[in-house]
Amino acid sequence: MNMLVTGATGFVKHFPYKQLLPFPTSLMRIAGKLAGKSAAVNRLTGSLTVDSSKIRQELGWAPPFTMEEGLRETAEWYKQRVETKR
């Protein structure tokens, strides 16, 4: 089974392995700098933490479910999809 891999530069290649190999972040940053894609590499390797305090404070927003509930529902959805494909 081939895996479709999209690189930070937008090129699409077929990767004939079942899993991706680890690639050091420092080398990815150097390659991004050389390719003029530092911003894209920073988006891929930077923090994915989202601060919702501003929207909570200004609009009184609250998430519809907790992180734990969302992960549990996502895992259940995934298991159902995998089981139906077998």
C-alpha positions as CSV (number, residue, x, y, z in Angstrom):
1,M,0.0,0.0,0.0
2,N,1.4,3.4,-1.0
3,M,1.2,6.4,1.3
4,L,0.6,9.8,-0.2
5,V,3.0,12.3,1.3
6,T,2.7,16.0,0.8
7,G,5.9,18.0,1.5
8,A,6.0,21.5,3.0
9,T,6.8,22.9,-0.5
10,G,3.5,21.5,-1.9
11,F,5.0,18.8,-4.0
12,V,3.1,15.4,-3.9
13,K,5.1,12.2,-4.0
14,H,4.3,8.5,-3.5
15,F,6.1,7.0,-0.6
16,P,6.3,3.2,-0.9
17,Y,6.5,2.5,2.9
18,K,3.8,1.8,5.4
19,Q,5.1,4.4,7.8
20,L,7.2,7.6,7.6
21,L,10.7,7.7,9.0
22,P,11.6,10.3,11.7
23,F,13.3,13.4,10.4
24,P,15.2,15.7,12.7
25,T,13.5,19.1,13.1
26,S,16.8,20.9,13.0
27,L,17.6,19.5,9.5
28,M,14.0,20.3,8.4
29,R,14.5,23.9,9.5
30,I,17.9,24.1,7.6
31,A,16.3,22.6,4.4
32,G,13.4,25.0,4.8
33,K,15.8,28.0,5.0
34,L,17.7,26.8,2.0
35,A,14.5,26.3,0.0
36,G,13.1,29.7,1.1
37,K,10.3,27.9,3.0
38,S,11.1,28.8,6.5
39,A,7.6,30.1,7.3
40,A,6.1,26.8,6.1
41,V,8.5,24.7,8.2
42,N,7.8,26.9,11.2
43,R,4.1,26.2,10.8
44,L,4.7,22.5,10.6
45,T,7.2,22.3,13.5
46,G,6.0,25.0,15.8
47,S,3.6,24.8,18.7
48,L,0.0,23.7,18.0
49,T,-1.3,25.1,21.2
50,V,-4.4,27.3,20.8
51,D,-5.3,29.9,23.4
52,S,-9.0,30.4,23.5
53,S,-9.0,32.8,26.4
54,K,-9.7,35.9,24.2
55,I,-12.9,34.4,22.6
56,R,-14.0,33.0,25.9
57,Q,-13.6,36.4,27.6
58,E,-15.0,38.7,24.8
59,L,-17.8,36.5,23.5
60,G,-18.5,34.2,26.4
61,W,-17.7,31.2,24.2
62,A,-17.1,27.8,25.7
63,P,-16.2,24.6,23.7
64,P,-19.1,22.2,23.2
65,F,-17.1,19.3,24.7
66,T,-13.9,18.7,26.6
67,M,-10.7,17.6,25.0
68,E,-11.1,14.2,26.6
69,E,-14.6,13.9,25.2
70,G,-13.5,14.9,21.7
71,L,-10.6,12.5,21.7
72,R,-12.9,9.7,22.9
73,E,-15.4,10.4,20.2
74,T,-12.7,10.7,17.5
75,A,-11.2,7.3,18.6
76,E,-14.7,5.7,18.5
77,W,-15.4,7.1,15.1
78,Y,-12.1,5.9,13.8
79,K,-12.5,2.4,15.2
80,Q,-16.0,2.1,13.6
81,R,-14.6,3.2,10.2
82,V,-11.7,0.7,10.4
83,E,-14.0,-2.2,11.4
84,T,-16.4,-1.5,8.6
85,K,-13.6,-1.7,6.0
86,R,-12.5,-5.1,7.2
